[in-house]
């Protein structure tokens, strides 16, 4: 007898239907699995056989053939265990297959028949709704995640035996109450940071610059001697980031679901990601890749922050690949089987020392590096990459008087309210467009939203000549000035806003 069960695969960040066809026919007992399965799928034969027996059900001694269609799509992972087991039970007439029509089945099987968590449930549930499926059977651990998608009935399955009984009408598996994200209050205080801004002594200029960066989603590079507070400032940044919108939360959750990085008790990501990979990370780990492309750190930082400490120590090839995602807000990874596109709209926050020993330009401790060493070290960061960074900061050492001062500075929560107000103005300005913040603006958007008066145009002309700015830098300065104006509540860019934006441009690229 032939049975058909619908399941799903994840390609990139999107789901695609996989039809599990199971045929049970007379012949010597055997199990044949076809349809371009990987090793984890091939091993499902033993998991399914043992799970069926340990669930009190009968494993047929016939010749069993399983086909995963379409045959030219590589099947990866153990999520086909449950649909294969149901197909075998339906083909051997141990369960009634009527309830499986118009349904999607996902799940890995343990040897005792328990149904285990699988990755990528959110995009698969969304695809089921888009394709018109009325019900999805998912592991109980993944039911809250699947329930984020309205319009589809989610049934949580604990064991294979329970599901078989439910399909035979002997047990009722209640549907999980839909929990669409718009019913969830996105906790505005969910932004977790190690340090509050009020605990950082001195560095007022740097703190102001990070506030501007957070308000507009701009890239930042901090350079200075060791111990000046660069890493501390970066670690405090999440505390002033604006909250995620519902759409952004779903985007981030989909990425983390596919990467299998969702916490068990957190079906929806509520805080902006903060990723801080070590400088020894590989090229594929940073931008994504592999034989079967997977999201890298820049995609995991989507709608959040990518912090690269000790920037010159990163592999130069990996850093140069950042250039395209920083402009286009996505990364495309091509392989022989095809090309996958992952979102990568992140804030880059980088920190570096001015030289190998770290003390070049320090007013107290002398530098031990030769001019050639300093030049070689700084040239590890290319000019085109530096040109894509909006804010360049010199983070100097903090003197004793400021460090020993018992007074605290402005709290992160206070700064965050100003940042959120600026983002709200941008959301109103870009309503009806795919733009989320000022840093997302293209050239045409800059022309519309970043107009200057006569005084501003005169200042910009002088700055272009003096700083030798490129066309890209010109537009980035205007976007930065637009953000500074938003922080002050101004509808127009004034000379003071433009002057502050210009002071964040690097005065020299090498020493």
URGI-V67922 format. One record per residue. N is the residue number from 1. OMEGA is omega as a letter, one per 20 degrees, with the letter a starting at -180 (* if undefined). NEAR is the number of other ideal C-beta (glycine too) atoms within 8 Angstrom. Layout:
BEGIN
[[N:OMEGA:NEAR] [N:OMEGA:NEAR]]
END
This chain:
BEGIN
[[1:a:7] [2:r:7] [3:r:14] [4:r:9] [5:r:14] [6:r:14] [7:a:14] [8:r:14] [9:r:11] [10:r:13] [11:a:8] [12:r:9] [13:a:10] [14:r:8] [15:r:14] [16:a:10] [17:r:9] [18:r:14] [19:r:10] [20:r:16] [21:a:12] [22:r:16] [23:r:12] [24:a:12] [25:r:7] [26:a:4] [27:r:7] [28:a:4] [29:a:6] [30:r:7] [31:a:7] [32:a:8] [33:r:11] [34:r:10] [35:r:11] [36:r:9] [37:r:12] [38:a:9] [39:a:5] [40:r:9] [41:r:14] [42:a:9] [43:r:9] [44:a:15] [45:a:9] [46:r:7] [47:a:14] [48:a:13] [49:a:10] [50:r:9] [51:r:16] [52:a:15] [53:a:8] [54:r:9] [55:r:12] [56:a:4] [57:a:11] [58:r:6] [59:a:8] [60:r:9] [61:r:4] [62:r:10] [63:a:11] [64:r:13] [65:a:9] [66:r:15] [67:r:10] [68:a:16] [69:j:8] [70:a:6] [71:a:9] [72:r:4] [73:a:10] [74:r:8] [75:a:13] [76:r:8] [77:a:11] [78:a:13] [79:a:14] [80:a:15] [81:a:14] [82:r:17] [83:r:14] [84:r:14] [85:r:13] [86:r:16] [87:r:15] [88:r:16] [89:r:12] [90:a:15] [91:r:14] [92:r:11] [93:r:6] [94:r:8] [95:r:10] [96:a:8] [97:a:9] [98:a:5] [99:a:8] [100:r:11] [101:a:6] [102:a:6] [103:r:12] [104:a:12] [105:a:14] [106:r:16] [107:r:15] [108:a:14] [109:r:17] [110:a:10] [111:r:8] [112:r:8] [113:r:13] [114:a:9] [115:a:15] [116:r:11] [117:r:8] [118:a:14] [119:r:11] [120:a:12] [121:a:14] [122:r:14] [123:r:14] [124:r:15] [125:r:17] [126:r:11] [127:r:13] [128:r:14] [129:a:12] [130:a:6] [131:r:7] [132:r:6] [133:a:12] [134:a:7] [135:r:12] [136:r:16] [137:a:12] [138:r:16] [139:a:15] [140:a:9] [141:a:7] [142:a:12] [143:r:13] [144:r:9] [145:r:14] [146:a:16] [147:r:12] [148:a:14] [149:r:12] [150:r:6] [151:r:4] [152:a:13] [153:a:7] [154:r:14] [155:a:14] [156:a:10] [157:r:15] [158:a:7] [159:r:11] [160:a:16] [161:r:10] [162:a:11] [163:r:14] [164:r:14] [165:r:9] [166:r:13] [167:r:12] [168:r:8] [169:a:5] [170:a:5] [171:r:6] [172:r:4] [173:a:10] [174:r:5] [175:r:8] [176:a:12] [177:r:5] [178:a:7] [179:a:11] [180:a:9] [181:a:10] [182:r:5] [183:r:5] [184:r:9] [185:r:3] [186:a:11] [187:a:8] [188:r:7] [189:a:4] [190:r:9] [191:a:13] [192:r:6] [193:a:12] [194:a:4] [195:r:10] [196:a:9] [197:a:14] [198:r:9] [199:a:8] [200:a:13] [201:r:9] [202:r:9] [203:a:12] [204:r:7] [205:a:7] [206:r:12] [207:r:14] [208:a:8] [209:r:12] [210:r:13] [211:r:13] [212:a:16] [213:r:16] [214:a:14] [215:a:13] [216:a:16] [217:a:10] [218:r:15] [219:a:14] [220:r:15] [221:r:13] [222:r:14] [223:r:12] [224:a:12] [225:r:13] [226:r:6] [227:a:5] [228:r:11] [229:a:12] [230:a:12] [231:r:8] [232:r:9] [233:a:15] [234:a:14] [235:r:11] [236:a:16] [237:a:16] [238:a:13] [239:r:14] [240:r:14] [241:r:13] [242:r:9] [243:r:11] [244:r:12] [245:r:9] [246:a:9] [247:r:6] [248:r:10] [249:r:14] [250:r:12] [251:a:11] [252:a:15] [253:r:15] [254:r:12] [255:a:15] [256:r:11] [257:r:14] [258:r:14] [259:a:10] [260:a:7] [261:r:5] [262:r:11] [263:a:4] [264:a:6] [265:a:3] [266:a:8] [267:a:9] [268:r:11] [269:a:11] [270:a:11] [271:r:10] [272:a:12] [273:r:12] [274:a:11] [275:a:11] [276:a:7] [277:r:10] [278:a:4] [279:r:10] [280:a:3] [281:a:11] [282:r:7] [283:a:10] [284:r:9] [285:a:8] [286:a:15] [287:a:14] [288:r:14] [289:a:9] [290:r:7] [291:r:3] [292:a:7] [293:r:10] [294:a:9] [295:r:10] [296:a:14] [297:a:12] [298:r:15] [299:r:13] [300:r:13] [301:a:14] [302:a:14] [303:r:11] [304:a:13] [305:r:15] [306:a:13] [307:r:13] [308:r:13] [309:a:11] [310:a:10] [311:a:13] [312:a:10] [313:r:5] [314:r:12] [315:a:8] [316:r:8] [317:r:7] [318:a:13] [319:a:12] [320:r:10] [321:r:12] [322:a:13] [323:a:10] [324:r:8] [325:r:14] [326:r:8] [327:a:7] [328:r:5] [329:r:8] [330:r:10] [331:r:14] [332:a:8] [333:a:12] [334:r:5] [335:a:10] [336:a:2] [337:a:4] [338:a:5] [339:r:7] [340:r:10] [341:r:9] [342:r:16] [343:a:11] [344:r:12] [345:a:9] [346:r:12] [347:r:14] [348:r:11] [349:a:14] [350:r:13] [351:a:14] [352:r:11] [353:a:13] [354:a:13] [355:a:14] [356:r:8] [357:r:9] [358:a:9] [359:r:13] [360:r:12] [361:r:8] [362:a:11] [363:a:5] [364:a:4] [365:a:6] [366:r:5] [367:a:11] [368:a:5] [369:r:11] [370:r:5] [371:r:7] [372:r:6] [373:r:10] [374:a:15] [375:a:10] [376:a:8] [377:a:11] [378:r:13] [379:r:8] [380:r:7] [381:a:10] [382:r:9] [383:r:6] [384:r:8] [385:r:12] [386:a:12] [387:a:9] [388:r:11] [389:a:12] [390:a:12] [391:r:13] [392:a:10] [393:r:13] [394:a:6] [395:a:12] [396:r:9] [397:a:10] [398:a:10] [399:a:7] [400:a:5] [401:r:6] [402:a:9] [403:a:9] [404:a:6] [405:a:7] [406:a:3] [407:r:4] [408:a:5] [409:a:11] [410:a:7] [411:r:10] [412:a:12] [413:r:7] [414:r:8] [415:a:14] [416:r:13] [417:r:8] [418:r:11] [419:a:15] [420:r:11] [421:r:10] [422:r:13] [423:r:11] [424:r:8] [425:r:10] [426:r:14] [427:r:10] [428:a:7] [429:a:7] [430:a:10] [431:a:6] [432:r:3] [433:r:5] [434:a:4] [435:r:9] [436:a:12] [437:a:9] [438:a:13] [439:a:12] [440:a:12] [441:r:11] [442:a:6] [443:a:6] [444:r:6] [445:r:9] [446:a:12] [447:a:8] [448:a:7] [449:a:9] [450:r:12] [451:r:8] [452:r:9] [453:a:9] [454:a:5] [455:r:7] [456:r:12] [457:r:9] [458:r:8] [459:a:12] [460:r:13] [461:r:8] [462:a:8] [463:r:12] [464:a:10] [465:a:7] [466:a:6] [467:r:10] [468:a:5] [469:r:9] [470:r:6] [471:r:5] [472:a:8] [473:r:11] [474:a:11] [475:r:10] [476:r:11] [477:r:16] [478:r:14] [479:r:16] [480:r:16] [481:r:14] [482:r:15] [483:r:15] [484:r:12] [485:r:13] [486:r:14] [487:r:13] [488:a:7] [489:a:6] [490:r:9] [491:a:3] [492:r:7] [493:r:13] [494:a:10] [495:a:9] [496:r:6] [497:a:14] [498:r:15] [499:r:9] [500:r:11] [501:a:13] [502:a:11] [503:r:6] [504:r:12] [505:r:12] [506:r:6] [507:r:4] [508:a:5] [509:a:6] [510:a:6] [511:*:10]]
END
